[in-house]
Amino acid sequence: MKLDWIIRRARNAVASKGGWRAAVRFLFSHPRSVGGLLRDDQRQNWYYDIGNDDEAAAFAAQVTASDIDRARTFILELRNHQAFYTQLSERLLQTRFRPHGRLPVGRRLSWYAIIRLVQPEICVETGVHDGLGSAVILQALEDNFRLHGKAGQLISIDRPSSDLPADFPAQPGWLVPPTLRHRYDLRLGDARQLLPAIATEYSIGFFIHDSDHSPQHERFEIETVWPAMKPGGIVMTDNGPEVLRQFARQENTSFFTFREQVLKHTYPGASNSATVKPASAPNGLS
Ligand SMILES: C[S@@+](CC[C@H](N)C(=O)[O-])C[C@H]1O[C@@H](n2cnc3c(N)ncnc32)[C@H](O)[C@@H]1O
C-alpha cells in the first residue's frame, strides 16, 4: 500500500465519521475496525440494479399524476441512454475502488422519470457520495433542456469527503461527467448548516433526501425544505418511508412509496417515497 493512499483513505475515513474527535472515539470503541475502515471504500452506498422497472414507472406516474405509459417511456429512455453510461464508464476508469463498465442506476430510474415528467427548474439533493444520483438528475435536466428548452439546475449537498475512492483526490460528485456539470451547484458541508440558506433563497421543484438517514435528520431536512417547495413540488426520500409518511399525514398531503427489487446483491433493498406540495395548503395556511 502506498503511503499517500493510506493518508487519503484515513482522511476520508475521518471525514466520514464527522471529524478527528469522532473518528478517535469510534476507533476506541471499535479497535479492530482500523483495517476495515481503510480497506472498505464503499460503506455508504451500493451499486446494483433493480428488477421492478414497472413499479418504478407506476410510482413516478402516481407522484406526478401522469399517464403510466409516459412514465415507462422515461424509464426506458434512461435504460437505453448509451451516451450517459459511456460517460460514467469513462469516469470510473479513474479508480480501482469502484466497479468498471456499465454502472447500474437502480431505483434512481424513478428520479429520472419524475424529473422528465415534471420538468422542475430547481432540484435539490442531499447526500451525493460518488455522484450517481447527481448524474442521473443532471441527465434528466439536460434532456429536458435538449427536448423542451426547459433549463434546470441541481443544487447538491455533501460533506467535504466521505468514503470516496482513495487513488485520486476525489470530492463528492467526482463521478458526474464534465458535460453535465454546467447545471451542477455542489455545496460541500453539513446539510444542517447549508440547507436552510438554500430553502430561503430558492423555490424548489424537486427535493431528494439521501444523506443522514436518522429519523431526526430526515425530518429536519423535510421540514426545512417544505416551506420552500413550489406548489406541485415533489419531496422525495431515499429512505424507509416512515418519516415522510408521518410528515405527509401531518400535512394532509398525498403519500406514495415504492420498494425496489434488488438484483444480484446482498443488500435487501430500500424504498423511495414522495409527497407533493399542494397548490394551497389544505387547512388554508401556506
Ligand atoms: C447514500 S450516500 C448518497 C448516495 C447518492 N445520493 C447516490 O445517489 O448515489 C449518503 C451521503 O450522505 C452524506 N451525508 C451524510 N450525512 C450528511 C449530512 N449531515 N450533511 C451532508 N451530507 C451528509 C454522506 O457523506 C454520503 O456521501
The ligand as an ORCA input file, in Angstrom:
! r2SCAN-3c Opt
* xyz 0 1
  C     -26.209      7.067      0.443
  S     -24.975      8.245      0.138
  C     -25.706      9.236     -1.141
  C     -25.885      8.476     -2.395
  C     -26.245      9.300     -3.599
  N     -27.438     10.099     -3.421
  C     -26.420      8.418     -4.835
  O     -27.462      8.503     -5.499
  O     -25.529      7.641     -5.126
  C     -25.111      9.264      1.553
  C     -24.237     10.505      1.541
  O     -24.754     11.407      2.507
  C     -23.704     12.168      3.047
  N     -24.152     12.731      4.332
  C     -24.462     12.067      5.470
  N     -24.838     12.939      6.433
  C     -24.773     14.179      5.873
  C     -25.035     15.493      6.352
  N     -25.432     15.707      7.617
  N     -24.859     16.527      5.505
  C     -24.448     16.331      4.217
  N     -24.191     15.114      3.708
  C     -24.334     14.048      4.528
  C     -22.563     11.167      3.165
  O     -21.345     11.866      3.172
  C     -22.776     10.286      1.930
  O     -21.950     10.688      0.873
*
